[in-house]
Amino acid sequence: MAEASRPNDGSLARDHLANERTFLAWVRTALGLIGLGVLIAKLVETEGILAEIAGLVMVGLGGASLVYASIRYERVRKLLDVGRFQTARLGPVVVTGISLILVAGSVLFILL
């Protein structure tokens, strides 16, 4: 499923710095998801455990984002060190799918 790596003819320092910025963006997103999960679980007053489940799901997604960010960062770093790069295919598709599910869940949560 993954594309073959390609030659990297650009600036190595620029490419490594871009990889680091992307990693840090993933970390910010993960921390936002974790914070939102804690907020939902502890501050939203609902009957039953719906808010706690939603909060745990958000915290879990934040943790998964951190794991993905670390794996992706290392993979790209190693490829850049040997003068290659590989575009991300699965990550953006998974993030889009999960985001759409969260949007639908949020709409249902607001309406109920």
N, C-alpha and C positions, 0 to 999 in steps of 0.2 A: 504494500500500500504506500510506503514511503517512496518519495522520488529519490533518484540517484543524486549524489552530491555533485556539485559543479565547481569548476575552477573559480577561485576568488582572486581577481586581479586588482582589487581596491586597496586602500590603505589599511594595514593590519591594525594599527592603533585605533583608527576611527571605527573599524568594525568591532573590535573588542569593547570599546566604550558604548557603542550602540547596543551590543548584547547585554552589557551591564545595565543600561537604562531600561531595556525591556524587562530584565529580571526584576528590577526595582519597581516597575509598574505592576508586575504580577504580584509582588509582595504587598504593595499598597492596596491592590484589589482584594487580596486574601485577608488582610487586616480589616478592611472595610466590611467584608462578608462576616468575619468573626465578630466584629463589634456589633453589626446589625443583628446577628443571631443572638448575642447576649441581650441586647436591647429588647428584642421581640420576646425572648423567653422570660425575662425578669420584669419588664415594665408594662407589657400589654396585659390588661386584665380581661380574661375571657373565662367562660365556664369550660371546664374540662381541661384537657392537656394539649389542646390544639396549638396554642402559642408556644408551649415548651417543645413540641415536636418540630414546629416550624423553625424555632431557634436552633435546635440541635442540627437540623438539616443545613441551615446557613453556616453554622460553625464547622460542620463536616465539609461543606463545599469550600470554605476558606482553607481548611487544612489540606484538602486535595489540591487546591490551587498552589499552595506552597510547595507541595511535593512535585507537581508538574513543573513549576517554575525552576526548581532546583535541577531537575532532570534535564529540562530543555536548555538551561544555561550551560550546564556541563557538556552536553552533546554539541552545542554550537561552539563553545570554546575550543573543544578538541578539534572540530573540523576547521575552525579558523586557524589554529596553530599549524595545520598541515596545508593551508592555502585552499580550503574548500568551504562550501556552504551548502545548506539544505533548507529549502523553504518549509514552513510549517503547513501541514495539511489537516491533520486530525484535531489539533488543539482548537483552532478557530471554529470548526464545525461543532465540536462538543460544547464549547463556551456559548455559542449561539443557541444551540438546542436547550441547554440548561437555563439560559437567560429567558428564553421564551416560556419554558415551564414555570419559572419563577414569576414572570409577568402574569401568566394565567392564574397561578396560585394567589398572587397578591390581589388580583381583581376579585377572585372568589372570597378571599379573606375580608376584603373591604365590604363587599356586598352582603356577606352573611353576618 
